[in-house]
Amino acid sequence: MLSVKGLFQDGVARPNEHASGSDGRPVIITFLDEEVVSLSPSERDRAWDTLAQLVEECAVEIGVADLAQQHDHHLYGKPKRG
């Protein structure tokens, strides 16, 4: 699924960016109640840094080194993969 920003004017959806290879594809148009805020590259970097810091602060050591790779095994008791 691909999402692109744009405007709806005079009954026509006009994307703000080119969606290469999308001609003829079905779409769903969702009207936003408010404008989507675009961040500058430096603001985006700061936001990611803030998120990374929050994740680090909230991390809890549970003693399972392969939880991300073997989550089905640890959550549902399925055999370990590869």
WOHUTA-V412100 format. One record per residue. N is the residue number from 1. PHI is phi as a letter, one per 40 degrees, with the letter a starting at -180 (NA if undefined). Layout:
BEGIN
N,PHI  N,PHI
END
This chain:
BEGIN
1,NA  2,b  3,b  4,b  5,c  6,a  7,b  8,b  9,b  10,f  11,g  12,b  13,c  14,b  15,c  16,c  17,b  18,c  19,b  20,d  21,g  22,b  23,d  24,g  25,c  26,c  27,b  28,b  29,b  30,b  31,c  32,c  33,c  34,a  35,c  36,c  37,c  38,c  39,c  40,c  41,d  42,c  43,c  44,c  45,c  46,c  47,c  48,c  49,c  50,c  51,c  52,c  53,c  54,c  55,c  56,c  57,c  58,c  59,c  60,b  61,c  62,b  63,g  64,b  65,c  66,b  67,d  68,c  69,c  70,b  71,c  72,c  73,c  74,c  75,c  76,b  77,g  78,c  79,c  80,c  81,c  82,f
END
